[in-house]
């Protein structure tokens, strides 16, 4: 699925599900769920986020399956982003 990612800093990023209505500075990427339910992608106890070096591909895997051998050569773990639908939700969260 196509998504958009906006990285605020090293520990905080926002994942926009609606790429058409994402923050304009967010970069478009491909998101793959590998053995996890969509409803669990923000749960750091259940999932690990992996990214390739240029942040154009994200893969979410079960945390119990994580080990260096499961990572493809160009993947590394990243902090779990905050999932938002669109720019309106992003701005609401910033205002809180």
N, C-alpha and C positions, 0 to 999 in steps of 0.2 A: 504494500500500500504506500502511496506517496504521502509524505508528511512534510512539515517545515519545522526547522529547529532554530531557535534563537538562544545563543549562549550569552548569559549575563556576566558570568565570571566562572572561575574554575570549578565551583561547586554548585552553580545554579544555572539551569537551562529550562526553556519552555518548548514543549513539543505541540505544534498546532496540527490538529487533525484535518482542518479545512484549509488546504494550501491556498485556495483562491481568496480567502479572507484572513490570511495570516499577517502578522506584522511585516511590513515591506522589507525590512532588513533581514528577515529570517531566510535561511538557506533551505532549499528543497532537497529531500533525501528519500531513500527507499527504506521502509521499515518492514522487517520480517520477524514474525513470532515463531520461534522454534520450540514447540512443546510446551507452550504456556497459553493460558487463557487471556484474552484481551483485558478482562476486568482485573487481572493481577499485575499488569505491567508497572504500576506505581508502587507495588509492595516490595521493598528491598529485602524482606525476609524470604520472598519466594522467587525473585527474579534477579538476573544480572544483565545489564545493558552492555553491549559490545559495539564498537564503532571501528570503521576503517580509518586510516590516517587522514583522509580529507573530509570526513564527516558527510559523505554522500550516501552511506549505507549504515543502517543500525539493525542489530539483531538482538532480540531478547530471548534469553534461555533460562531454564530453571536454575536457581542458585545451587541446588543440590548436585547438578551436573557440571558445575563450573570447575574447570582445572585448565592449566595451560595447554594441555594436549587437545582440548576441545576447541580452542581458539584457532581460527585460521591465521595464516601468517600476518595478514595486514590488520587484524582485529586487536583491540585492547579494551579493557573494562572502562566504563565512564560512569559518572554519577547519574542516578536515575533522574530524568527530567520531570518537571511538572507538566501534566497533560492538560491542555486546554483545547476547546473547540475552535475558537477563532480569536481575532484581535479584540473583539468586544469583551470576551471573558478574560483575556489577558489584562486589559486595562482595568476591569473590575477588581481583579486580584491585586493589582498594583495599588489600587486606591484603598484597599483594606488595611 
